[in-house]
Amino acid sequence: MKAAIKPNDMVPVTILTGFLGAGKTTLLKRILSEYHGRRIAVIENEFGPESIDNELLVQDSDEEIIELNNGCICCTVRGDLMRTLSDLRAKREAGDINFERVIIETTGMANPGPVCQTFFMDDDIAEYYRLDAVVTVVDAKHGMATLDTQEEAQKQVGFADRLLVSKKDLVNDIDYQALRARLVRINPRAPITPVNFGETDLTALMDVSGFNLNTILDIDPDFLTDDHPDAGHDHDHDHSHDDHEHEGECNAHCGHAHHHHPAHNDEISAFVFRSKKAFNPDRLEEFLNGIIQVYGPDLLRYKGILYIKGANRRMLFQGVHMLMGAEPGKPWLSSEKPNTRMVFIGRKLPQEIFTRGLEQCLV
């Protein structure tokens, strides 16, 4: 019988995604070549019969490169991700290889959802590896067109804990701001950082704890303000639950964005539910269980800090598709007004149904 792995001893895993040509390999090459004191194993999910990236990645390799059977750090995944992770664990425990972190670079055509679920559905994987974050690279020059035509690209943005925008130098600031505003509408919880050929603060990409319930619920302060084009027409809900605590500058370039891209009817979008009233825990649990049964396949990421009746501390919850978890968080401070903040990111989610259902769960 295997000894239980302590949380601090679990191997953190970063999923690096982004559409074709966005700059994932450039970023990964920098992560591997820059000294940061960590040994990294890379699992590369290459689209096509040959992995060209292997030769690109190991040109400047040093002692941090962990050699696998094929002589380089990259283990091209053509089969089962779980088997690959299990093999890495076995080699690590046998002392054949030594690594402290895993980075999975997905193919540009991939939906990160199934990759994320791997770390929750298999007990052996879940006890040894800790999914840390999804990092998505978006191409500033082609990002708008890609989001218009590729739903997978929208899913990559929706799943992200960190969004990196490459090739910003190839577009003017107005077009960049239009793209940024669109990314915020799709995913208001992921910080957005421009990157130049992978030159970014690597510490901001490592140990993000994006799948840790105890992390702060990040919601872009400009999301769902009065004039935001994605605020919709649900102003009654805004006034009763939001109190516009995040009043701020809306998309200053809405007009320009509209001019260049008349209708971004993205399949993937997000909305936030806020309330200063407490939830009835039984009603809320019943409603959330029903929601994930019906809409689970279309729910990419959802996360929240909940105000529960009779509890002196916040309840933290999050989920991926139909996998949902919750645990108690920090106590409410005497200076705090308990409140609920929930963000839902998914494909064509019926915001009104979610909102009305959640309102009915309030005390």
Secondary structure in CASP SS format (residue, H / E / C, confidence):
PFRMAT SS
TARGET T0000
AUTHOR 0000-0000-0000
METHOD secondary structure of the structure
MODEL  1
M C 1.00
K C 1.00
A C 1.00
A C 1.00
I C 1.00
K C 1.00
P H 1.00
N H 1.00
D H 1.00
M C 1.00
V E 1.00
P E 1.00
V E 1.00
T E 1.00
I E 1.00
L E 1.00
T E 1.00
G E 1.00
F C 1.00
L C 1.00
G C 1.00
A C 1.00
G C 1.00
K H 1.00
T H 1.00
T H 1.00
L H 1.00
L H 1.00
K H 1.00
R H 1.00
I H 1.00
L H 1.00
S H 1.00
E C 1.00
Y C 1.00
H C 1.00
G C 1.00
R C 1.00
R C 1.00
I E 1.00
A E 1.00
V E 1.00
I E 1.00
E E 1.00
N C 1.00
E C 1.00
F C 1.00
G C 1.00
P C 1.00
E C 1.00
S C 1.00
I C 1.00
D H 1.00
N H 1.00
E H 1.00
L H 1.00
L H 1.00
V C 1.00
Q C 1.00
D C 1.00
S C 1.00
D C 1.00
E C 1.00
E C 1.00
I E 1.00
I C 1.00
E C 1.00
L C 1.00
N C 1.00
N C 1.00
G C 1.00
C C 1.00
I C 1.00
C E 1.00
C E 1.00
T E 1.00
V C 1.00
R C 1.00
G C 1.00
D C 1.00
L H 1.00
M H 1.00
R H 1.00
T H 1.00
L H 1.00
S H 1.00
D H 1.00
L H 1.00
R H 1.00
A H 1.00
K H 1.00
R H 1.00
E H 1.00
A C 1.00
G C 1.00
D C 1.00
I C 1.00
N C 1.00
F C 1.00
E C 1.00
R E 1.00
V E 1.00
I E 1.00
I E 1.00
E E 1.00
T C 1.00
T C 1.00
G C 1.00
M C 1.00
A C 1.00
N C 1.00
P H 1.00
G H 1.00
P H 1.00
V H 1.00
C H 1.00
Q H 1.00
T H 1.00
F H 1.00
F H 1.00
M H 1.00
D C 1.00
D H 1.00
D H 1.00
I H 1.00
A H 1.00
E H 1.00
Y H 1.00
Y E 1.00
R E 1.00
L E 1.00
D E 1.00
A E 1.00
V E 1.00
V E 1.00
T E 1.00
V E 1.00
V E 1.00
D E 1.00
A C 1.00
K C 1.00
H C 1.00
G H 1.00
M H 1.00
A H 1.00
T H 1.00
L H 1.00
D H 1.00
T H 1.00
Q C 1.00
E H 1.00
E H 1.00
A H 1.00
Q H 1.00
K H 1.00
Q H 1.00
V H 1.00
G H 1.00
F H 1.00
A C 1.00
D C 1.00
R E 1.00
L E 1.00
L E 1.00
V E 1.00
S E 1.00
K C 1.00
K H 1.00
D H 1.00
L H 1.00
V C 1.00
N C 1.00
D H 1.00
I H 1.00
D H 1.00
Y H 1.00
Q H 1.00
A H 1.00
L H 1.00
R H 1.00
A H 1.00
R H 1.00
L H 1.00
V H 1.00
R H 1.00
I H 1.00
N C 1.00
P C 1.00
R C 1.00
A C 1.00
P C 1.00
I E 1.00
T E 1.00
P E 1.00
V C 1.00
N E 1.00
F C 1.00
G C 1.00
E E 1.00
T C 1.00
D C 1.00
L H 1.00
T H 1.00
A H 1.00
L C 1.00
M C 1.00
D C 1.00
V C 1.00
S C 1.00
G C 1.00
F C 1.00
N C 1.00
L C 1.00
N C 1.00
T C 1.00
I C 1.00
L C 1.00
D C 1.00
I C 1.00
D C 1.00
P C 1.00
D C 1.00
F C 1.00
L C 1.00
T C 1.00
D C 1.00
D C 1.00
H C 1.00
P C 1.00
D C 1.00
A C 1.00
G C 1.00
H C 1.00
D C 1.00
H H 1.00
D H 1.00
H H 1.00
D H 1.00
H H 1.00
S H 1.00
H H 1.00
D H 1.00
D C 1.00
H C 1.00
E C 1.00
H C 1.00
E C 1.00
G C 1.00
E C 1.00
C C 1.00
N C 1.00
A C 1.00
H C 1.00
C H 1.00
G H 1.00
H H 1.00
A H 1.00
H H 1.00
H H 1.00
H H 1.00
H C 1.00
P C 1.00
A C 1.00
H C 1.00
N C 1.00
D C 1.00
E C 1.00
I E 1.00
S E 1.00
A E 1.00
F E 1.00
V E 1.00
F E 1.00
R E 1.00
S E 1.00
K C 1.00
K C 1.00
A C 1.00
F E 1.00
N C 1.00
P H 1.00
D H 1.00
R H 1.00
L H 1.00
E H 1.00
E H 1.00
F H 1.00
L H 1.00
N H 1.00
G H 1.00
I H 1.00
I H 1.00
Q H 1.00
V H 1.00
Y H 1.00
G H 1.00
P H 1.00
D H 1.00
L E 1.00
L E 1.00
R E 1.00
Y E 1.00
K E 1.00
G E 1.00
I E 1.00
L E 1.00
Y C 1.00
I E 1.00
K C 1.00
G C 1.00
A C 1.00
N C 1.00
R E 1.00
R E 1.00
M E 1.00
L E 1.00
F E 1.00
Q E 1.00
G E 1.00
V E 1.00
H C 1.00
M C 1.00
L E 1.00
M E 1.00
G E 1.00
A E 1.00
E E 1.00
P E 1.00
G E 1.00
K E 1.00
P E 1.00
W C 1.00
L C 1.00
S C 1.00
S C 1.00
E C 1.00
K C 1.00
P C 1.00
N C 1.00
T E 1.00
R E 1.00
M E 1.00
V E 1.00
F E 1.00
I E 1.00
G E 1.00
R E 1.00
K C 1.00
L C 1.00
P C 1.00
Q H 1.00
E H 1.00
I H 1.00
F H 1.00
T H 1.00
R H 1.00
G H 1.00
L H 1.00
E H 1.00
Q H 1.00
C C 1.00
L E 1.00
V C 1.00
END
